[in-house]
Amino acid sequence: MKKTIVIVDDHVLIAKALEGIIDNFKDFEVIYVAENGKDLIQKFENNSKIPDIILLDISMPIMDGFETVLWLKENQPNIKVMALSMQGDDKSVIKMIKNGAKGYLLKNTHPKELENALIKLNSDGFFYPEWASKIIFSNMNNDKGTENGVRISDREKEFLRYTVTELSYKEIADKMCCSPRTVESYRDQLCDKLDLKTRVGLAVFAIKNGFAES
């Protein structure tokens, strides 16, 4: 069964062109388009189908991407949000991630890159291309202390370094020379210690505390 996608973008021609591209992908389909965050919320309230993924523009009238992703985090936390924008500046990237976006792409991304990003987002729960990761590193590495009272083992630190990459858990296990079940154990232990729920949360923690730089 294909994963469902909703596009939120006030530029109708761009949204329709993007819909046509995605509908040619093997594992994904666009179920509808919304013009801005308020339009999206109204569609939800009118019982429109809740998608697996939302591709979200940032610069929109009435309710922009920053407000929309924050609303989604609070009201529809199971939806994976991928920012898809012309804005690639540090402030926009960091704010979208802090507000709940689990991926970030520019609109000039090649269709094949978009498809790969959607596959990664769906399987791993998050996707940041290398350029976006560099922005995150440079803006969030000024506080390198760990959470008070939390002890993190060397192997857990190693795992944290990999959470910010595009590697799947199986690939991380190969890198760490252990089983996927062991990697899942590191993930679960860290989520419990740090009161986090997702790989995105672990990745942001790793970046903020300097583990991603090791």
C-alpha positions, 0 to 999 in steps of 0.5 A: 500500500502506498504511503499517503502525502499531502502538499501544503503550498500556496503556489498552485502551479508548483503544488500541482507539478509536485503532485504529478511528480510524486504520483509517479513514485512507486511507494507514494501518492498525493491525496490532496493539496492545501493552500496554507496551514489554516486550509489544512486544518479545515480539511482535517476538521471536515474529515479529510483523510489524515496523511502519513507525510506532509510536504510543507512550504514555509512562506505562506499567507494566513498560516505559514509553515512555522505555525503549521508544523508546530500545530501538527506536532501538538495535534497530529504528532504521528504525521511526518512533516518534511519542509519543502521550501526555497528558504535554505537559511540557517534561521528557517532550517533551525526554526522548522526543526525545533517546531517539529519538522522531521526533514528539510529539502529545497524546492530545486531538489531533483525528483530522484532525491525527493523520492529517496528522501521520502523513503528515508523519512518513512523508514527512519522517521527523519531525513536531513540532507548533508547541507541541512545537517551542517546548518544544524551542527553549526547552530546547535553545538554551542552547548555540549553538556549532557543532561544533568544526572544522565550517564551515557556509555561510550557505545551509546555515544557512538550510537548517538553519532549515527542518529544524525546520519541517513543510515537505517538502524540495520546499517548502524548495527553494521557500522557498530559491529553488533546486531540490530536488536542491540542498536534498538536497545541503545535507542530504547535506553537513551529514549528512556534516559532522556525522556525522548520518543523518536530518532529525531529527538535523539538526533537533535540531542546528539547535535546540541550536545556535540556527540555528532561531531566526534 
